[in-house]
Amino acid sequence: MKKPYTLTQICFLLPTLLLLTSCNNDDAAKETPAHASSNIPAVPPAKNSPVGDPNFIVPRDTVSTQGPHSITRNVLQDRNGNMWLAGWDGIVGYDGKNFTNYTLKMGLQHFHVFSVLEDFAGNLWFGTIGGGVYRFDGQSFKLYTSADGLASNVVFCMLEDKSGNIWLGTDHGASRYDGNTFTNLTTQQGLKGTIVYTMEQDIAGTFWFGTQNGVNRYDGSSFSEFKNKEGASFYQVRSIVEDKNGYIWIGSADGISRFDGKSLSVVSTTPASNFMEDKKGNFWFSGDEVEKDGMTLIRYDGRTFSNIKSDTQIFGITEDKAGNIWFGKVDGVCRYDGKSFVTF
């Protein structure tokens, strides 16, 4: 029998439940040409109309010296040094001086943006909540949706594998895009859960998937479940990261676990998500404040956990080229230089 949910676990799950309330797509596992017809209607083009989520937050200005004032879910610095923010008011780029809302500038559809990825070729990918995924080549945006074969228009995470395929974790399984075709992997192929929150490919080429119901390893042909130290399934797995030593770190509602290739150890029992390893080998993550209504940005140096900043929510953590730590919040984005915080 599955153990009853604790208050902390309910709080950990609630944001996803709210996001998925209006999202419902086909869960069939299939391989579909990227531009083939589908029974699932495409999201209408946005050139003539800002079609999208009615709760999309429309910013006042397309270009501003101020950052977003709403939820910023993920942050990335591209190879040119520009920062990119995935948030509730769209796709926002920051060149060090101005924030530009590309959703408004390029006439894109008004959907919450959840995930961001830069591929080996320098293209940027933006996963949305209900609108599919955009690819930006620096000049124009191309939209891919369930009509093109994507498993779902809700895209929580993305990964480029060693062969250059783009993987997209959705609320209806994972999709692999080879540049022409989407191949979808779901519970029918052995995936532990329908909602794929996080993906990683380790140094040996094995894929790791974190879902609401557990962790899977995928060798390219079949799935196997990776269980926790007690031999049970992981719960609400939000982050899987391979560190510089080849160790696999798993962040879930049950805490942090680390796998060294032979044995699994529990590093912390604090519910954790949004993992990031910095250049010095420190681990950063957002941890639930069990006795408070909020989250804390935490740094772990391998010996000591240091609480860096508490806030309502801490999202997508990244390190820029200068060593600053950036993270999203419910009211925008914040940068930490090791001493002080700048909230844009």
Secondary structure as UniProt FT lines:
FT   HELIX           7..20
FT   TURN            21..22
FT   STRAND          31..33
FT   TURN            34..35
FT   TURN            54..55
FT   STRAND          63..64
FT   STRAND          72..77
FT   TURN            79..80
FT   STRAND          83..87
FT   TURN            88..89
FT   STRAND          90..94
FT   STRAND          99..101
FT   HELIX           102..105
FT   TURN            106..107
FT   STRAND          113..118
FT   TURN            120..121
FT   STRAND          124..129
FT   STRAND          133..136
FT   STRAND          141..144
FT   HELIX           146..148
FT   STRAND          154..160
FT   TURN            162..163
FT   STRAND          166..170
FT   TURN            171..172
FT   STRAND          173..177
FT   STRAND          181..185
FT   HELIX           187..189
FT   STRAND          196..201
FT   TURN            203..204
FT   STRAND          207..211
FT   STRAND          215..218
FT   STRAND          223..226
FT   TURN            229..230
FT   STRAND          239..242
FT   TURN            244..245
FT   STRAND          248..252
FT   TURN            253..254
FT   STRAND          255..259
FT   STRAND          264..268
FT   STRAND          272..277
FT   TURN            279..280
FT   STRAND          283..288
FT   TURN            290..291
FT   STRAND          295..300
FT   STRAND          305..311
FT   STRAND          315..319
FT   TURN            321..322
FT   STRAND          325..329
FT   TURN            330..331
FT   STRAND          332..336
FT   STRAND          341..343
//
